[in-house]
Amino acid sequence: MPKVKPSADADQAPHQPSDQPLPATYEAALEELETLVQQLESGQLPLDQLLSHYQRGSALLAFCRDRLQAVDQQIQVLDGSTLKPWNGA
């Protein structure tokens, strides 16, 4: 189990990546998610940042899953030889 460093700035508000808006694209979300996972696995984050990074990662993962599911549905919904347009939601 990685050691967790106590926060040196307990009185200051930590950077909250979970408060940021979601990226515009799947690729940007995946890149950010990969970075967060590396930071979490490093064991070098202060305890107060672990939870916010985990929450942000969860939001990014849900975003990526939603995008993949929407694209999968678009591929499966064929109307003759024409693919129905994906609305991006």
C-alpha positions in Angstrom: 0.0 0.0 0.0 1.5 3.4 -1.0 2.3 5.9 1.7 0.2 9.0 1.8 1.9 12.3 2.5 0.1 14.6 4.9 -0.8 17.9 3.5 1.7 20.7 4.3 -0.9 23.3 3.5 -3.8 22.1 5.6 -5.2 25.6 6.0 -5.3 26.3 2.3 -7.9 25.0 -0.1 -6.5 22.2 -2.2 -6.6 22.2 -5.9 -9.9 20.6 -6.8 -9.7 18.8 -10.2 -13.2 17.4 -9.6 -14.6 21.0 -9.8 -13.4 21.5 -13.4 -15.8 21.2 -16.3 -15.6 18.0 -18.3 -13.4 18.1 -21.4 -15.0 18.6 -24.8 -13.7 15.4 -26.4 -13.3 11.8 -25.5 -9.6 12.0 -26.3 -9.0 14.9 -23.9 -10.9 13.2 -21.1 -8.9 10.0 -21.6 -5.6 11.8 -21.5 -6.6 13.6 -18.3 -7.8 10.3 -16.8 -4.5 8.6 -17.6 -2.6 11.5 -15.9 -4.8 11.3 -12.8 -4.3 7.5 -12.6 -0.5 8.0 -12.8 -0.7 10.6 -10.0 -2.9 8.4 -7.8 -0.7 5.3 -8.3 2.5 7.3 -7.5 1.5 7.5 -3.8 2.9 11.0 -3.7 -0.4 13.0 -3.4 -1.4 14.5 0.0 -4.4 12.9 1.5 -6.7 15.9 0.8 -5.9 15.6 -2.9 -6.5 11.9 -3.1 -10.2 12.1 -2.8 -10.6 15.0 -5.2 -8.4 13.3 -7.8 -10.5 10.1 -7.4 -13.7 12.0 -7.8 -12.5 13.7 -10.9 -11.3 10.4 -12.3 -14.7 8.9 -11.6 -16.4 11.8 -13.5 -14.0 11.4 -16.4 -14.5 7.7 -16.5 -18.3 8.1 -16.7 -17.9 10.7 -19.4 -15.7 8.3 -21.5 -18.1 5.4 -21.0 -21.1 7.6 -22.1 -19.3 8.7 -25.2 -18.3 5.1 -26.1 -21.8 3.9 -25.5 -23.3 6.6 -27.7 -20.9 5.8 -30.5 -21.6 2.1 -30.1 -25.3 2.8 -30.3 -24.8 4.9 -33.4 -22.9 2.1 -35.1 -25.6 -0.4 -34.2 -28.5 1.8 -35.5 -28.4 1.5 -39.2 -31.3 2.6 -41.3 -30.7 0.9 -44.6 -27.3 1.9 -45.7 -27.4 5.3 -43.9 -26.1 5.7 -40.4 -28.3 7.8 -38.2 -26.6 11.0 -37.0 -25.2 11.0 -33.5 -26.3 14.0 -31.5 -23.3 13.9 -29.2 -25.2 13.5 -26.0 
